[in-house]
Amino acid sequence: MATTTLPWKRLWRTMWNSIPSPLTDRRLLVVLDDFINPKTGRKIFGCGNFHDHAAKGNQKTYPWSQCVVAIGLLKKVKSRWACLPLDFRFYMMKKDIEAEKINAKRRGETVAFYTKMDQAATMLKVVFDHFQLPVIAVTDSWFGNDGLWSQLDRGRQGAFHLLSRLRTNITLYDLAPVIAAGTKGKQGRPRKYGKRLGSADECATTYREKAQAYSVFLYGKQREVQAFTQIVMLKTLRCPIRVVWVFRRSRYVALFTTDLTLSVEQIIEFYGARWKIEAGFKEIKQEIGSAKSQTRKADSVINHLNFCMMGTTLTWIYADRLHSAPDRRHKIWGRSSFAFSDVCRIIAEAALDPDFQSICPRPTQLAQNSFVKTLLRMVA
């Protein structure tokens, strides 16, 4: 596991090329988020006391854990949304790096510090450079702001777009008034923003009565939602955005995107599919086994998480290439689509089949050496 010869960059690009039909409406839907991986050993690479915003009352708020910033491809696999991991980065606190702690060292040298926004923008740019297709970054409100937008060169003329949740206290402005030809305007530069509309919360109160019904594929089934949309200006991003207020009985959710061509149904469906990265973190940590890893050194930790994420992506690629959707083994009321564990069970049954040995002969060497050679053959 501690080998330093695995060409992960080339392996990941080979994996990206193996994804069937990665586009959704001629775009790449790339979901972005971070997660923590609790550990028990003190001298583990990447560990620190990171804040757990999802901690319960009987859990530590700052557990000893690894913080991972990850991106994944959102695509439909057999009529259900899935998240295919594409890349990741270990985030380490600046104070640990400046103190030259052993947890922030790789091969005897202290790693460089990068913010989460830097790491996220770098990964998104690598994906765009590989596919050369427009990328929509689907994020939560923590990443969906100017911190990431500025790192993405403010969209790079349509190469990148954001789709995120709007904070309730953010101020919205109307579009700048259009001056008719031949009309003499005021002196100075043209106005970029129109009149102040108020905060997202104030606008929600105003637009609730104007909401219309939309039929959206959301959380595995076709649902009817009440929503209202409007194109406004946002000073933090310095560009026009489309805002969609989705109303429930007594609450609302404000979504926004810099891609003005997206419809209301697409915005709601794509953001609803963002939850699949949270399910993907659970698959990586519990079902694939990232949380159970006992590796300590930097190369071992990085290799193991690469294996876990690549194994998750391979599992979804296998599911997408099946002739029909797998049956759900454990039936749950309200859920008819198959689960990640159902695909893992099919792969395990195929691997135990006697005909599997004709495709992948039993290795005569050690298992780990044979597996490494298989990966190297994939790159070649």
C-alpha positions as CSV (number, residue, x, y, z in Angstrom):
1,M,0.0,0.0,0.0
2,A,3.0,2.4,0.6
3,T,4.2,2.2,-3.0
4,T,5.2,5.4,-4.6
5,T,5.1,4.2,-8.3
6,L,1.3,4.2,-8.9
7,P,0.5,6.8,-11.6
8,W,-2.7,8.0,-10.1
9,K,-3.2,10.9,-12.5
10,R,-3.1,8.7,-15.6
11,L,-5.2,6.0,-13.9
12,W,-7.9,8.6,-13.1
13,R,-7.9,9.9,-16.7
14,T,-8.3,6.3,-17.9
15,M,-11.2,6.0,-15.5
16,W,-12.8,9.2,-16.7
17,N,-12.6,8.0,-20.3
18,S,-14.4,4.8,-19.3
19,I,-17.5,6.5,-18.0
20,P,-20.3,6.0,-20.5
21,S,-22.2,9.1,-21.5
22,P,-20.9,11.5,-18.9
23,L,-22.9,14.5,-20.2
24,T,-26.2,15.7,-18.9
25,D,-28.0,18.0,-21.3
26,R,-24.6,18.7,-23.0
27,R,-23.0,19.6,-19.7
28,L,-20.8,18.0,-17.1
29,L,-22.6,18.1,-13.7
30,V,-19.7,18.0,-11.2
31,V,-20.8,18.0,-7.5
32,L,-18.4,19.4,-4.9
33,D,-18.2,19.0,-1.2
34,D,-16.0,18.0,1.7
35,F,-16.2,15.3,4.4
36,I,-14.2,14.2,7.5
37,N,-12.9,10.7,8.1
38,P,-12.5,10.0,11.9
39,K,-9.4,8.2,12.9
40,T,-7.9,6.9,16.2
41,G,-4.1,6.9,15.7
42,R,-2.2,10.1,16.4
43,K,0.5,9.9,13.7
44,I,-1.8,9.5,10.7
45,F,-1.2,11.7,7.6
46,G,-3.7,14.5,7.1
47,C,-5.3,14.2,10.6
48,G,-6.3,17.2,12.7
49,N,-9.1,18.4,14.9
50,F,-11.6,19.4,12.2
51,H,-15.1,20.7,12.9
52,D,-17.9,18.3,12.4
53,H,-21.0,20.3,11.5
54,A,-23.1,17.2,11.5
55,A,-22.0,16.0,15.0
56,K,-24.8,14.8,17.3
57,G,-25.2,15.7,21.0
58,N,-23.2,12.7,22.2
59,Q,-20.4,13.2,19.6
60,K,-17.3,15.4,19.6
61,T,-17.6,18.7,17.7
62,Y,-13.9,18.6,16.7
63,P,-13.0,15.0,16.3
64,W,-9.6,13.7,15.3
65,S,-10.1,13.1,11.6
66,Q,-9.0,13.7,8.1
67,C,-10.7,16.4,6.0
68,V,-11.1,15.6,2.3
69,V,-12.4,17.9,-0.4
70,A,-13.8,15.7,-3.2
71,I,-15.6,16.2,-6.5
72,G,-17.8,13.7,-8.3
73,L,-19.8,13.4,-11.6
74,L,-23.5,13.5,-11.3
75,K,-25.2,11.3,-13.9
76,K,-28.2,9.0,-14.2
77,V,-27.5,5.3,-13.9
78,K,-30.4,3.2,-14.9
79,S,-32.9,6.0,-14.3
80,R,-31.5,7.0,-10.9
81,W,-29.0,9.7,-10.0
82,A,-25.6,8.6,-8.8
83,C,-22.3,10.3,-7.9
84,L,-19.1,8.9,-9.5
85,P,-16.0,10.2,-7.6
86,L,-13.5,11.9,-9.9
87,D,-10.8,13.4,-7.7
88,F,-10.0,14.5,-4.1
89,R,-7.5,16.5,-2.0
90,F,-6.6,16.3,1.6
91,Y,-7.2,19.6,3.4
92,M,-4.8,20.5,6.3
93,M,-5.0,23.5,8.5
94,K,-2.4,26.2,8.1
95,K,-1.4,26.2,11.7
96,D,-0.5,22.5,11.5
97,I,1.6,23.1,8.4
98,E,3.4,26.1,9.9
99,A,4.1,24.0,13.1
100,E,5.6,21.3,10.8
101,K,3.6,18.6,12.5
102,I,4.3,15.0,11.5
103,N,0.7,14.7,10.2
104,A,1.4,17.3,7.6
105,K,4.6,15.7,6.2
106,R,5.0,13.5,3.2
107,R,8.3,11.8,2.6
108,G,9.9,13.9,5.2
109,E,8.8,17.3,3.7
110,T,6.0,19.5,4.9
111,V,3.2,19.8,2.4
112,A,2.1,23.2,1.0
113,F,-1.0,24.9,2.3
114,Y,-4.0,25.3,0.0
115,T,-7.4,26.6,0.9
116,K,-10.5,24.5,0.2
117,M,-11.5,26.9,-2.6
118,D,-8.0,26.6,-4.1
119,Q,-8.2,22.8,-4.1
120,A,-11.8,22.8,-5.4
121,A,-11.0,25.2,-8.3
122,T,-7.9,23.2,-9.2
123,M,-9.8,19.9,-9.5
124,L,-12.6,21.5,-11.5
125,K,-10.1,23.0,-13.9
126,V,-8.4,19.7,-14.4
127,V,-11.8,18.1,-15.3
128,F,-12.5,20.9,-17.8
129,D,-9.1,20.6,-19.4
130,H,-9.6,16.8,-19.8
131,F,-13.2,16.8,-21.3
132,Q,-13.1,20.3,-22.9
133,L,-16.8,20.7,-22.1
134,P,-18.8,23.2,-20.0
135,V,-18.8,22.3,-16.3
136,I,-21.6,23.1,-13.8
137,A,-20.3,22.9,-10.2
138,V,-23.2,21.9,-8.0
139,T,-22.4,22.9,-4.4
140,D,-23.9,23.8,-1.1
141,S,-24.0,27.4,0.1
142,W,-20.5,27.2,1.7
143,F,-18.8,26.7,-1.7
144,G,-21.3,28.6,-3.8
145,N,-19.9,32.1,-3.4
146,D,-17.3,34.4,-4.8
147,G,-14.5,32.5,-3.0
148,L,-14.9,29.7,-5.6
149,W,-16.3,31.8,-8.4
150,S,-13.2,34.1,-8.4
151,Q,-10.9,31.1,-8.4
152,L,-12.7,29.8,-11.5
153,D,-11.9,33.1,-13.4
154,R,-15.5,34.1,-13.0
155,G,-16.7,31.4,-15.3
156,R,-14.0,31.7,-17.9
157,Q,-16.5,32.9,-20.6
158,G,-19.0,30.0,-20.1
159,A,-16.5,27.2,-19.3
160,F,-17.7,27.1,-15.7
161,H,-21.1,27.7,-14.0
162,L,-22.3,27.5,-10.4
163,L,-25.5,26.0,-9.1
164,S,-25.9,26.4,-5.4
165,R,-28.2,27.4,-2.6
166,L,-28.7,31.1,-1.9
167,R,-28.1,32.5,1.6
168,T,-31.3,34.1,3.1
169,N,-29.6,37.4,4.1
170,I,-27.9,38.1,0.7
171,T,-29.1,41.2,-1.1
172,L,-30.5,41.0,-4.6
173,Y,-30.7,43.7,-7.2
174,D,-32.7,44.2,-10.4
175,L,-31.0,44.2,-13.8
176,A,-29.6,47.5,-14.9
177,P,-32.2,49.6,-16.9
178,V,-31.7,49.6,-20.7
179,I,-31.1,53.1,-22.2
180,A,-33.0,53.4,-25.5
181,A,-30.9,54.4,-28.5
182,G,-30.7,58.1,-29.0
183,T,-31.5,58.9,-25.4
184,K,-29.0,60.9,-23.4
185,G,-28.2,59.2,-20.2
186,K,-26.5,60.4,-17.0
187,Q,-22.8,61.2,-17.0
188,G,-20.3,58.6,-15.8
189,R,-20.1,54.9,-16.4
190,P,-23.3,52.9,-17.3
191,R,-25.1,51.4,-14.3
192,K,-24.4,47.7,-13.6
193,Y,-27.2,47.2,-11.1
194,G,-30.8,48.2,-11.0
195,K,-32.9,49.0,-8.0
196,R,-32.5,47.1,-4.7
197,L,-35.0,44.2,-4.5
198,G,-34.2,43.2,-0.9
199,S,-32.8,40.1,0.7
200,A,-33.6,36.6,-0.5
201,D,-35.8,36.2,2.5
202,E,-37.7,39.4,1.8
203,C,-38.1,38.5,-1.9
204,A,-39.5,35.1,-0.9
205,T,-42.3,36.8,1.0
206,T,-43.1,39.0,-2.0
207,Y,-43.0,36.2,-4.6
208,R,-44.8,33.5,-2.7
209,E,-48.2,34.4,-4.2
210,K,-46.8,34.4,-7.7
211,A,-45.4,30.8,-7.4
212,Q,-46.4,28.3,-10.1
213,A,-46.6,24.5,-10.1
214,Y,-43.8,22.5,-11.7
215,S,-43.4,18.8,-12.3
216,V,-39.9,17.8,-11.3
217,F,-38.1,14.4,-11.0
218,L,-36.9,14.8,-7.4
219,Y,-35.6,12.2,-5.0
220,G,-36.4,9.2,-7.2
221,K,-40.0,10.1,-8.3
222,Q,-41.9,12.7,-10.2
223,R,-43.1,15.4,-7.8
224,E,-45.1,18.7,-8.1
225,V,-43.4,21.7,-6.5
226,Q,-44.4,25.4,-6.1
227,A,-41.6,27.7,-7.4
228,F,-41.0,31.2,-8.7
229,T,-38.0,32.3,-10.7
230,Q,-36.4,35.6,-11.6
231,I,-33.1,36.8,-13.1
232,V,-31.4,39.3,-10.8
233,M,-27.9,40.8,-10.2
234,L,-25.7,39.6,-7.4
235,K,-23.0,42.0,-6.3
236,T,-20.9,39.3,-4.6
237,L,-20.5,37.4,-7.9
238,R,-20.7,40.6,-10.1
239,C,-22.9,38.9,-12.7
240,P,-26.6,38.1,-13.4
241,I,-28.0,34.9,-11.9
242,R,-31.3,33.0,-12.1
243,V,-32.9,32.5,-8.7
244,V,-35.5,29.9,-8.0
245,W,-37.6,30.1,-4.8
246,V,-39.0,26.6,-4.0
247,F,-41.9,27.0,-1.5
248,R,-43.1,24.4,0.9
249,R,-45.8,24.7,3.5
250,S,-44.1,27.2,5.8
251,R,-40.6,27.3,4.5
252,Y,-38.7,27.9,1.3
253,V,-35.4,27.2,-0.4
254,A,-33.7,29.7,-2.7
255,L,-31.5,28.2,-5.4
256,F,-29.4,30.1,-7.9
257,T,-27.3,29.4,-11.0
258,T,-25.0,31.5,-13.2
259,D,-26.2,29.4,-16.2
260,L,-29.2,31.4,-17.3
261,T,-30.2,28.8,-19.9
262,L,-31.2,26.3,-17.3
263,S,-35.0,25.8,-16.8
264,V,-36.7,25.8,-13.4
265,E,-37.1,22.0,-13.5
266,Q,-33.4,21.5,-14.3
267,I,-32.3,23.7,-11.5
268,I,-34.4,22.0,-8.9
269,E,-33.6,18.5,-10.2
270,F,-29.8,19.0,-10.4
271,Y,-29.6,20.5,-6.9
272,G,-31.8,17.7,-5.5
273,A,-29.3,15.3,-7.0
274,R,-26.5,17.0,-5.1
275,W,-27.4,14.9,-2.1
276,K,-25.9,11.9,-3.9
277,I,-22.4,13.0,-3.0
278,E,-23.4,12.7,0.7
279,A,-24.6,9.1,0.0
280,G,-21.3,8.6,-1.9
281,F,-19.3,9.6,1.2
282,K,-21.1,7.0,3.2
283,E,-20.4,4.4,0.5
284,I,-16.7,5.2,0.4
285,K,-16.3,5.2,4.2
286,Q,-18.5,2.3,5.2
287,E,-19.2,0.0,2.3
288,I,-15.8,0.3,0.5
289,G,-13.9,0.6,3.8
290,S,-12.1,4.0,3.9
291,A,-13.1,4.6,7.5
292,K,-11.6,1.2,8.6
293,S,-8.2,1.8,7.1
294,Q,-5.3,1.6,9.6
295,T,-2.6,3.1,7.3
296,R,-0.4,5.8,8.8
297,K,2.2,7.1,6.3
298,A,1.3,9.7,3.7
299,D,1.7,7.5,0.6
300,S,-0.3,4.7,2.2
301,V,-3.1,7.0,3.2
302,I,-3.3,8.6,-0.3
303,N,-3.1,5.2,-2.1
304,H,-5.8,3.7,0.0
305,L,-8.3,6.6,-0.5
306,N,-7.5,6.5,-4.2
307,F,-8.3,2.8,-4.3
308,C,-11.6,3.4,-2.4
309,M,-12.8,6.2,-4.6
310,M,-11.7,4.4,-7.8
311,G,-13.5,1.3,-6.6
312,T,-16.7,3.3,-6.1
313,T,-16.5,4.8,-9.6
314,L,-15.8,1.4,-11.1
315,T,-18.9,0.0,-9.4
316,W,-21.1,2.6,-10.9
317,I,-19.6,2.2,-14.3
318,Y,-20.3,-1.5,-14.0
319,A,-23.9,-0.8,-13.0
320,D,-24.4,1.6,-15.9
321,R,-23.2,-1.1,-18.4
322,L,-25.7,-3.7,-17.1
323,H,-28.5,-4.7,-19.5
324,S,-31.2,-3.9,-16.9
325,A,-31.4,-2.3,-13.5
326,P,-30.6,-4.5,-10.6
327,D,-33.3,-5.5,-8.2
328,R,-33.4,-4.0,-4.8
329,R,-32.5,-6.6,-2.2
330,H,-33.7,-4.8,0.9
331,K,-37.1,-3.3,0.2
332,I,-37.9,0.1,1.7
333,W,-41.2,1.8,1.6
334,G,-41.1,4.7,-0.9
335,R,-37.8,3.5,-2.6
336,S,-37.9,1.3,-5.7
337,S,-34.5,2.1,-7.3
338,F,-31.5,-0.2,-6.6
339,A,-28.9,0.7,-4.1
340,F,-25.1,0.7,-4.2
341,S,-24.9,-2.5,-2.2
342,D,-27.0,-4.3,-4.8
343,V,-24.4,-3.6,-7.5
344,C,-21.6,-4.7,-5.1
345,R,-23.5,-8.0,-4.6
346,I,-23.8,-8.6,-8.4
347,I,-20.0,-7.9,-8.8
348,A,-19.2,-10.4,-6.0
349,E,-21.4,-13.1,-7.5
350,A,-19.7,-12.5,-10.9
351,A,-16.3,-12.7,-9.4
352,L,-17.1,-16.1,-7.7
353,D,-18.4,-17.5,-11.0
354,P,-16.0,-20.2,-12.5
355,D,-16.0,-18.5,-15.9
356,F,-14.4,-15.4,-14.2
357,Q,-11.1,-17.2,-14.1
358,S,-11.0,-17.4,-17.9
359,I,-11.1,-13.6,-18.1
360,C,-8.9,-12.8,-15.0
361,P,-6.7,-15.9,-14.4
362,R,-5.7,-16.7,-10.9
363,P,-2.4,-14.9,-10.2
364,T,0.7,-17.0,-9.6
365,Q,2.4,-14.1,-7.7
366,L,1.3,-12.2,-4.6
367,A,-2.1,-10.7,-4.9
368,Q,-1.1,-7.1,-4.3
369,N,1.7,-7.3,-7.0
370,S,-0.8,-8.8,-9.5
371,F,-3.3,-6.0,-8.8
372,V,-0.7,-3.3,-9.3
373,K,0.3,-4.8,-12.6
374,T,-3.3,-4.8,-13.7
375,L,-3.6,-1.1,-12.9
376,L,-0.4,-0.4,-14.9
377,R,-1.8,-2.3,-17.9
378,M,-4.9,-0.1,-17.8
379,V,-2.8,3.0,-18.1
380,A,-0.7,1.5,-20.9
